[in-house]
Structure formats: structure tokens, C-alpha cells
Amino acid sequence: MRSGYVFVLIVGLLFTACGRPALKAPEKPADAETRKLVDDIRTVNRGLKTFKGIGKIRLSKNGRTHFAQRIAWVGSLPLKFRIEVLFSGQSLITVASDGRQLYYRNRQDDGHPYGQFRLTRANLEKILSIPIRPDDFMDIIAGRIPVYAHDTAAVSEDPDGAGRILALKKAGQGTIQKIYLHDKSAAVTQTEFFDAAGFLDYRVVFSGAKRSGEYRVPAALVISTDTGRRCQLDISVFQANVALAETLFSLPPP
């Protein structure tokens, strides 16, 4: 139960309210092959609209785990979701979003059992400890790769492996995203997102795969930062395009 208590403290923060040089912009536009590669990545699992799953989430910092618990979740892209934190088979904590508001309920907290907040990147970060955009989070757990708007794209060999790296850049800013590809295929093994100054926001590493009908999703994924924050999701069950009631994505006050 200590892990659940720590999670409560993290979510409780919702009640409270680097000048660096930019990288040079690339000069050459993407060639036809690279543009096709970007389009291929964009279309992965695009027909997947809703889903539900069961797994385990672990939150850690500098190698020390402060939360590890089984969870169940449902989602409706792009921004609706509901996550149940389970303890002994019962729901202990619920976090949900209807696409506009972020709801929270803790069934064992007498002090702050319920909260409702605007769905923002900052509020989601206080829960996951990762500065991830809500729409990116939804895409990632649905097996999609967010592809940021960019001016140029270029592919190079990965110096640390047998695959390739697709780098997306914006004029006047530099690299905004890197997508790591397995060998010569369009299968993504990792992606990295960078801030306006060109420094890493977070990376996502995908492991294994599960199938639900025609869709392929990761069996596990790790979202991490260079500051030692880490969110690991191990997926044991995943079902695609399931019927979901709209009432799942909001939590009325008790």
C-alpha cells in the first residue's frame, strides 16, 4: 500500500498550482523515399480508435521504484481514457479524461478523495513524472508513433546499431524528434522528442509485440528522461476497437 500512498501524493500535487542555443536548421528537403517512410509511420494503427488493456505500471527515479501496481485501462483516441489502479483485485485509484478535464478519485483517501482539473501536459506530468503530451501518451499505448510537424526529414544509419534513424527538424529550431527504425523496415524500436532548445524531453523504447486482430501493439514500453525519471508499462492484455460507453471517461463528484 505504500506505493499507492506515494501515487496519491503525486496526484495530490495537481491541487497546487533554460536558455540554450538552438540547433541549425537543415538545408535539404526530404526526398521521396523519406517522405514515404514518414507517411508509412504515420499510418500505423490509424484504424485503431478504441482499446482496453490490463498490465502493470512502474514509476521510478534514478533507479528507485516509488510506485508499482497493476492497472486496467480503456481509451478512445485521441484524448479520452480511464485508468484504474488495482490492489488485491479492487479499484483503489481512478484517473480519467473526457478529452477536456482530468478526473481523479481515491477510494481510500479521506482528505482529498476527488479532484477535477483541466487536461494539460503539466497535469499529466505530475501523475506520470514524465513531460509527455496527453495525445502522445494515448498514441503510444495504442501502438502509434506520434510524428511531429516538421520542415525537413532525413534518414541516417544508426551508429550504435544495425537500424536507421529518421530525424525530423524544424527551421530555426533543429531536431524536434528522432525515430529509430529496425534494420531496413519501418518498424519503430524507439523515438525521442526534443524541446525548443534541442534538448531531450523524453524517449520511448518499445519491447516485444502483441496482436489484437489486425493491429500490432508493444508488449512493453518505457518512457524516460535524462533526469532519471522512468515510466514502464508492461501490457499483458490488449483489445482493439472495443465498444466503450462515454460515461467511462468522466467521474462525477461523490
C-alpha positions as CSV (number, residue, x, y, z in Angstrom):
1,M,0.0,0.0,0.0
2,R,3.0,2.3,0.3
3,S,3.2,2.6,-3.4
4,G,-0.4,3.6,-3.6
5,Y,0.2,6.2,-1.0
6,V,3.1,7.7,-3.0
7,F,0.9,7.8,-6.1
8,V,-1.7,9.7,-4.1
9,L,0.9,12.2,-3.2
10,I,2.0,12.6,-6.8
11,V,-1.6,13.2,-8.0
12,G,-2.2,15.4,-5.0
13,L,0.2,17.9,-6.5
14,L,-2.4,18.7,-9.0
15,F,-4.2,20.8,-6.4
16,T,-1.2,23.2,-6.3
17,A,-0.6,25.2,-8.7
18,C,16.9,27.5,-19.8
19,G,18.2,29.5,-22.2
20,R,20.1,27.2,-24.6
21,P,21.3,27.7,-28.2
22,A,19.0,26.3,-30.9
23,L,20.3,23.8,-33.4
24,K,20.9,24.8,-37.0
25,A,18.1,24.2,-39.4
26,P,18.6,21.6,-42.1
27,E,19.0,22.8,-45.7
28,K,17.8,19.9,-47.9
29,P,14.1,18.9,-48.1
30,A,13.3,15.2,-47.7
31,D,13.5,13.0,-50.8
32,A,10.5,10.9,-52.0
33,E,11.7,7.7,-50.2
34,T,12.0,9.6,-46.9
35,R,8.6,11.2,-47.3
36,K,7.1,7.8,-47.9
37,L,8.8,6.4,-44.8
38,V,7.3,9.3,-42.7
39,D,3.8,8.6,-44.2
40,D,4.2,4.8,-43.5
41,I,5.0,5.5,-39.8
42,R,2.0,7.9,-39.6
43,T,-0.4,5.3,-40.9
44,V,0.5,2.6,-38.4
45,N,-2.7,1.6,-36.4
46,R,-4.6,4.5,-37.7
47,G,-7.7,2.4,-37.9
48,L,-7.5,1.7,-34.1
49,K,-9.9,4.0,-32.4
50,T,-10.7,2.5,-29.1
51,F,-9.0,-0.1,-26.8
52,K,-8.8,-1.6,-23.4
53,G,-5.9,-3.4,-21.6
54,I,-4.5,-4.8,-18.4
55,G,-0.9,-4.6,-17.3
56,K,1.5,-3.2,-14.7
57,I,2.9,0.3,-14.4
58,R,6.2,1.2,-12.6
59,L,7.3,4.7,-11.9
60,S,10.9,5.3,-10.8
61,K,13.5,8.0,-10.4
62,N,17.3,7.4,-10.5
63,G,16.7,3.6,-10.4
64,R,14.5,3.6,-7.3
65,T,10.9,2.5,-7.9
66,H,8.3,4.6,-5.9
67,F,5.2,3.1,-7.5
68,A,4.4,-0.3,-8.9
69,Q,0.9,-1.6,-9.3
70,R,-1.4,-3.5,-11.7
71,I,-3.7,-1.3,-13.7
72,A,-6.6,-1.7,-16.1
73,W,-7.4,0.9,-18.8
74,V,-9.7,1.9,-21.6
75,G,-9.1,4.6,-24.2
76,S,-10.8,6.4,-27.1
77,L,-8.4,8.3,-29.3
78,P,-7.3,11.0,-29.3
79,L,-7.8,12.1,-25.7
80,K,-10.3,10.0,-23.7
81,F,-9.1,7.5,-21.3
82,R,-9.8,5.8,-17.9
83,I,-7.1,4.1,-15.8
84,E,-7.9,2.0,-12.7
85,V,-5.1,1.3,-10.2
86,L,-5.8,-2.1,-8.8
87,F,-5.0,-3.5,-5.3
88,S,-6.0,-7.0,-4.4
89,G,-8.3,-7.1,-7.5
90,Q,-10.2,-4.0,-6.4
91,S,-10.0,-0.5,-7.8
92,L,-8.0,1.8,-5.5
93,I,-7.5,4.9,-7.6
94,T,-9.2,6.1,-10.8
95,V,-7.8,8.6,-13.3
96,A,-10.0,9.5,-16.3
97,S,-10.2,12.1,-19.0
98,D,-13.1,13.1,-21.3
99,G,-10.7,15.0,-23.5
100,R,-11.1,18.3,-21.7
101,Q,-11.0,17.5,-18.0
102,L,-8.8,15.2,-16.0
103,Y,-10.6,13.4,-13.1
104,Y,-9.1,11.7,-10.1
105,R,-10.7,9.6,-7.3
106,N,-9.0,7.8,-4.5
107,R,-11.3,5.4,-2.6
108,Q,-9.0,5.3,0.5
109,D,-8.2,9.0,0.9
110,D,-10.4,10.8,3.4
111,G,-8.7,14.1,2.9
112,H,-8.7,14.6,-0.9
113,P,-10.8,11.7,-2.4
114,Y,-11.8,13.5,-5.6
115,G,-10.3,16.1,-8.0
116,Q,-11.1,17.6,-11.4
117,F,-8.6,19.6,-13.4
118,R,-8.0,20.8,-16.9
119,L,-6.3,18.2,-19.1
120,T,-2.8,19.6,-19.8
121,R,0.7,18.3,-20.3
122,A,1.7,19.7,-16.9
123,N,-1.1,17.9,-15.0
124,L,-0.3,14.6,-16.7
125,E,3.4,15.0,-15.9
126,K,2.5,15.3,-12.2
127,I,0.9,11.9,-12.4
128,L,3.5,10.1,-14.7
129,S,6.6,12.1,-13.7
130,I,7.2,12.5,-17.5
131,P,6.7,15.7,-19.5
132,I,4.5,13.9,-22.1
133,R,1.6,15.4,-24.1
134,P,-1.7,13.7,-23.4
135,D,-2.3,12.9,-27.1
136,D,1.2,11.5,-27.4
137,F,0.6,9.3,-24.4
138,M,-2.6,7.9,-26.0
139,D,-0.9,7.3,-29.3
140,I,2.0,5.4,-27.7
141,I,-0.1,3.0,-25.7
142,A,-2.2,2.4,-28.8
143,G,0.9,1.4,-30.7
144,R,1.0,4.6,-32.8
145,I,4.1,6.7,-33.3
146,P,3.4,10.5,-32.9
147,V,5.0,12.3,-35.8
148,Y,5.6,16.0,-35.0
149,A,5.1,18.7,-37.6
150,H,8.4,19.4,-39.3
151,D,10.0,21.2,-42.2
152,T,12.6,18.5,-43.2
153,A,13.3,14.9,-42.6
154,A,16.4,12.8,-43.2
155,V,17.4,9.2,-42.7
156,S,20.9,8.1,-41.5
157,E,22.5,4.8,-40.3
158,D,22.3,4.2,-36.6
159,P,26.0,4.3,-35.4
160,D,25.1,2.2,-32.4
161,G,23.1,-0.5,-34.1
162,A,22.0,-2.2,-37.3
163,G,19.0,0.1,-37.9
164,R,18.4,3.6,-39.1
165,I,17.4,6.9,-37.6
166,L,14.8,9.2,-39.0
167,A,15.4,12.8,-37.8
168,L,12.7,15.4,-38.1
169,K,13.7,19.1,-38.0
170,K,12.1,22.5,-37.9
171,A,13.6,25.6,-39.5
172,G,15.3,27.8,-36.9
173,Q,15.0,25.1,-34.2
174,G,16.7,22.0,-35.3
175,T,15.9,18.4,-34.4
176,I,12.5,18.0,-32.8
177,Q,12.2,14.2,-33.0
178,K,14.2,11.1,-33.8
179,I,12.6,7.8,-34.8
180,Y,14.7,4.7,-34.6
181,L,13.9,2.0,-37.1
182,H,14.7,-1.7,-37.0
183,D,17.1,-2.6,-39.8
184,K,15.6,-1.5,-43.2
185,S,12.0,-1.8,-42.2
186,A,9.6,0.8,-40.9
187,A,9.2,-1.0,-37.6
188,V,9.9,1.6,-34.8
189,T,12.0,0.5,-31.8
190,Q,12.4,3.9,-30.1
191,T,11.5,7.5,-30.5
192,E,12.9,10.7,-28.9
193,F,11.3,14.1,-28.5
194,F,13.3,17.4,-28.0
195,D,12.4,20.7,-26.6
196,A,12.6,24.1,-28.4
197,A,16.3,24.4,-27.4
198,G,17.2,21.0,-28.8
199,F,17.4,19.1,-25.5
200,L,15.7,15.8,-24.8
201,D,12.2,16.0,-23.4
202,Y,11.7,12.2,-23.2
203,R,12.3,9.0,-25.1
204,V,10.1,5.9,-25.6
205,V,11.5,2.5,-26.1
206,F,9.3,-0.3,-27.3
207,S,9.8,-4.0,-26.5
208,G,8.1,-7.1,-28.0
209,A,4.7,-7.0,-29.6
210,K,1.1,-8.2,-29.1
211,R,-1.6,-8.5,-31.7
212,S,-5.3,-7.7,-31.5
213,G,-6.9,-8.5,-34.8
214,E,-5.0,-6.6,-37.5
215,Y,-3.3,-4.3,-35.0
216,R,0.2,-4.7,-33.5
217,V,1.0,-3.0,-30.2
218,P,4.0,-3.1,-27.9
219,A,4.1,-5.8,-25.2
220,A,6.1,-3.3,-23.1
221,L,7.3,0.3,-23.3
222,V,9.5,2.5,-21.3
223,I,9.1,6.3,-21.2
224,S,12.2,8.0,-19.7
225,T,14.1,11.3,-19.4
226,D,17.7,12.2,-19.0
227,T,17.0,13.3,-15.4
228,G,16.4,9.7,-14.3
229,R,12.6,9.6,-14.5
230,R,11.1,6.5,-15.9
231,C,7.6,5.1,-16.5
232,Q,7.4,1.5,-17.6
233,L,4.2,-0.2,-18.8
234,D,4.0,-3.9,-19.2
235,I,1.0,-4.9,-21.2
236,S,-0.5,-8.4,-20.6
237,V,-3.9,-7.9,-22.3
238,F,-4.8,-5.6,-25.1
239,Q,-8.0,-5.5,-27.2
240,A,-8.6,-3.1,-30.1
241,N,-11.7,-1.3,-31.3
242,V,-14.0,-2.3,-28.4
243,A,-17.3,-0.7,-27.6
244,L,-17.0,1.8,-24.8
245,A,-19.6,3.9,-23.1
246,E,-18.9,7.7,-22.9
247,T,-19.7,7.6,-19.2
248,L,-16.4,5.8,-18.6
249,F,-14.4,8.9,-19.3
250,S,-15.8,11.2,-16.6
251,L,-16.1,10.9,-12.9
252,P,-18.9,12.9,-11.2
253,P,-18.2,14.3,-7.8
254,P,-19.1,12.0,-4.9
